[in-house]
Amino acid sequence: MRIANEGLDLFRDAELESGGAQTVSSRIYRILRDKIITMQLLPGTTMSEQEVAYMLGVSRTPVREAFIRLAREKLLLISPQRRTAVTKISPDRARQERFLRESLEQAVLEQFVLNPSPEAMRRLEEAIAQQKRMLDGNDLTGFLYYDDAFHQIFYESTDNMLCHQVLKRNCFDYYRLRYLSSITDLDIQRLNIQQHETIVRLVEEHNLTDVQAQLRKHVRRFFDEIKVMREQNPDYFQHNAPDSQIVIKN
């Protein structure tokens, strides 16, 4: 597997569905954000309002509004008199995002393990089965979609979707690192599935201590690989923190 970045031509396949509660600006924001987080728009990629508007068949105004929103979230860098660029990955920010995710998910798992419903367990098993199908089909985007779906079940089943929304809105560098990690080696994806299967087994056993320990391993895993990822893709990273500062302590 590899990351394929086709520049702004990737917007030719973007769907700006009409109607619904979302504004055109909101839909453009979602398209851009999804393509940044899934590394279809690589760190450092430059674009202009005019180019994106042309590709999506809209005026510049909703594109400008989407750009401003993404800039506030630190996903785009808008510089006067220069082209807008996708921000580079900050390992230090990713470390903080990992802390946020781990803290919230540990608490949510504690609630889930106390009373996992048969329907929730069935959905966890189905998410794992779908991940295996995506792995067999060499579909990384689909694989990570079902990775997210697996974890979302914990939040839905415990009525904690507000926590999940907080993660989705704030953990973009963590997720970009996850994409880089997953794309380098199929063994990493197989390990992801094995860890999910272990989590399900421990939930069935109502073994909270071990399931939380397994989750810590699961969300911290790729921080051991940051040095290698930076060496392989130096242009994707900010150079504001040495690797020695991105250690996740047990």
C-alpha positions in Angstrom: 0.0 0.0 0.0 1.1 3.6 -0.5 -0.3 7.1 -0.2 -1.4 8.4 -3.5 -1.6 12.1 -3.7 -3.0 13.3 -7.1 -3.0 17.0 -6.2 -6.2 19.0 -6.7 -7.5 16.6 -9.3 -8.8 14.5 -6.3 -11.6 17.0 -5.9 -13.0 16.0 -9.3 -14.6 12.9 -7.5 -15.8 14.9 -4.5 -19.6 14.8 -3.9 -21.3 18.0 -2.9 -24.7 16.5 -2.3 -27.5 19.0 -2.4 -30.1 19.7 0.3 -30.0 18.7 3.9 -29.0 20.8 6.9 -25.4 21.4 5.9 -24.5 24.5 4.0 -22.3 24.4 0.9 -19.4 25.8 3.1 -19.9 23.0 5.7 -19.8 20.3 3.0 -16.7 21.8 1.5 -15.2 21.9 5.0 -16.0 18.2 5.5 -14.5 17.2 2.1 -11.3 19.0 2.8 -11.0 17.9 6.4 -11.6 14.2 5.4 -9.0 14.4 2.7 -6.4 16.0 5.0 -6.9 13.5 7.8 -6.8 10.5 5.4 -3.6 11.9 3.9 -5.2 12.3 0.4 -4.1 15.9 0.8 -0.6 15.5 2.1 1.1 17.8 4.6 2.5 20.8 2.8 0.1 20.5 -0.2 -0.8 24.0 -1.4 -4.0 25.2 -3.0 -6.0 28.3 -3.6 -9.7 29.2 -3.1 -10.1 29.7 -6.8 -8.7 26.2 -7.7 -10.8 24.4 -5.2 -13.9 26.4 -6.2 -13.3 25.5 -9.8 -12.8 21.8 -9.0 -16.0 21.6 -6.9 -18.1 23.8 -9.2 -18.9 26.5 -6.6 -18.1 30.1 -5.9 -15.1 31.2 -3.9 -17.1 32.4 -0.9 -18.0 29.0 0.6 -14.5 27.8 -0.1 -13.1 30.8 1.8 -15.4 30.1 4.7 -14.2 26.4 4.8 -10.6 27.5 4.6 -11.0 29.9 7.6 -12.7 27.1 9.6 -9.9 24.7 8.8 -7.2 27.3 9.6 -8.8 27.8 13.1 -8.4 24.0 13.6 -4.8 24.3 12.6 -5.3 22.0 9.5 -4.6 24.8 7.0 -2.1 27.6 7.0 -3.4 30.7 5.3 -0.6 33.2 4.5 -1.2 36.6 3.0 0.1 36.8 -0.6 0.9 33.1 -0.6 -1.0 29.9 -1.4 -2.8 28.1 1.4 -1.0 25.0 2.6 -2.0 21.9 4.5 -0.2 22.1 7.9 2.5 19.6 8.7 2.2 17.0 11.4 3.2 18.0 14.9 4.3 15.0 16.9 3.9 17.0 20.1 0.3 17.9 19.3 -0.3 14.2 18.3 1.0 13.2 21.8 -1.5 15.5 23.5 -4.3 14.2 21.2 -3.4 10.7 22.2 -3.6 11.6 25.8 -7.1 13.1 25.2 -8.3 10.0 23.4 -6.8 7.5 25.9 -8.3 9.4 28.9 -11.8 9.6 27.4 -11.8 6.0 26.1 -10.6 4.5 29.3 -13.5 6.1 31.1 -16.0 5.0 28.4 -14.7 1.5 28.5 -15.1 1.3 32.2 -18.9 1.9 31.7 -19.1 -0.4 28.7 -17.4 -3.4 30.4 -20.0 -3.3 33.3 -22.9 -4.0 31.0 -22.0 -4.8 27.3 -25.2 -5.5 25.4 -25.4 -8.5 23.0 -26.1 -6.1 20.2 -23.0 -4.0 20.9 -20.9 -7.2 21.1 -22.3 -8.3 17.7 -21.4 -5.0 16.2 -17.9 -5.2 17.5 -17.4 -8.6 15.9 -18.9 -7.3 12.7 -16.5 -4.3 12.7 -13.5 -6.7 13.1 -14.9 -8.9 10.2 -15.1 -5.8 8.0 -11.6 -4.8 8.9 -10.4 -8.3 7.8 -12.2 -7.9 4.5 -10.6 -4.5 3.9 -7.2 -5.9 4.7 -7.8 -8.7 2.2 -8.8 -6.1 -0.4 -5.8 -3.9 0.3 -8.2 -1.0 1.2 -6.5 1.1 3.8 -9.1 3.8 3.9 -11.8 1.2 4.5 -9.7 -0.6 7.0 -9.3 2.5 9.2 -12.9 3.4 8.7 -13.9 0.2 10.4 -11.2 0.8 13.0 -13.0 4.0 13.9 -16.3 2.2 13.8 -15.1 -0.4 16.3 -14.2 2.3 18.9 -17.3 4.4 18.2 -19.4 1.5 19.4 -18.1 2.0 23.0 -19.2 5.7 22.9 -22.6 5.0 21.3 -23.4 2.1 23.7 -22.7 4.2 26.8 -24.4 7.3 25.5 -21.2 9.3 25.4 -21.2 10.6 21.8 -20.3 14.1 22.9 -16.9 12.7 24.0 -16.6 11.0 20.6 -17.3 14.3 18.9 -14.6 16.0 20.9 -12.1 13.4 19.7 -13.2 13.7 16.0 -12.9 17.5 16.2 -9.5 17.6 17.9 -7.4 14.6 17.1 -6.3 15.2 13.5 -2.5 14.9 13.9 -3.0 11.7 15.9 -5.1 10.2 13.0 -2.6 11.4 10.4 0.2 9.6 12.2 -2.1 6.5 12.4 -2.4 6.5 8.6 1.3 6.8 8.1 1.9 4.0 10.5 -0.7 1.7 9.0 0.4 2.2 5.4 4.0 1.1 6.0 3.5 -2.6 6.9 0.6 -5.1 6.7 1.8 -6.6 9.9 0.7 -3.4 11.7 -2.8 -3.8 10.4 -2.9 -7.4 11.4 -1.7 -6.3 14.9 -4.6 -3.8 15.0 -7.1 -6.6 14.4 -5.5 -8.9 17.0 -5.7 -6.1 19.6 -9.4 -5.5 18.7 -10.1 -9.3 19.1 -8.3 -9.2 22.5 -10.3 -6.3 23.6 -13.6 -8.1 22.7 -12.5 -11.2 24.6 -11.6 -9.2 27.7 -14.9 -7.4 27.6 -16.7 -10.7 27.5 -14.8 -11.7 30.6 -15.6 -8.4 32.2 -11.9 -8.0 32.8 -11.7 -4.2 33.1 -8.0 -4.0 34.3 -6.7 -6.0 31.3 -9.0 -4.4 28.7 -7.8 -0.9 29.8 -4.2 -2.1 29.7 -4.8 -3.5 26.2 -6.3 -0.1 25.1 -3.2 1.7 26.3 -1.1 -0.5 24.1 -3.5 0.0 21.2 -3.5 3.8 21.2 0.2 4.3 22.0 1.6 1.8 19.6 2.7 3.9 16.7 4.5 6.5 18.9 7.4 4.0 18.9 7.6 4.5 15.1 7.7 8.3 14.9 11.4 8.4 14.4 11.2 6.0 11.4 8.2 7.8 10.0 10.0 11.2 10.2 13.1 9.7 8.5 10.9 8.2 5.7 8.7 11.3 5.2 10.6 14.3 6.6 8.5 16.8 4.6 5.3 15.8 6.3 6.5 16.8 9.8 7.0 20.1 11.7 10.6 20.4 13.0 9.7 21.9 16.3 10.3 18.9 18.7 13.0 16.2 18.8 11.9 12.6 18.8 13.2 12.3 22.4 10.4 14.6 23.6 7.6 12.4 22.1 8.1 9.4 24.5 4.8 7.9 25.9 5.5 6.7 29.4 3.8 3.7 30.8 
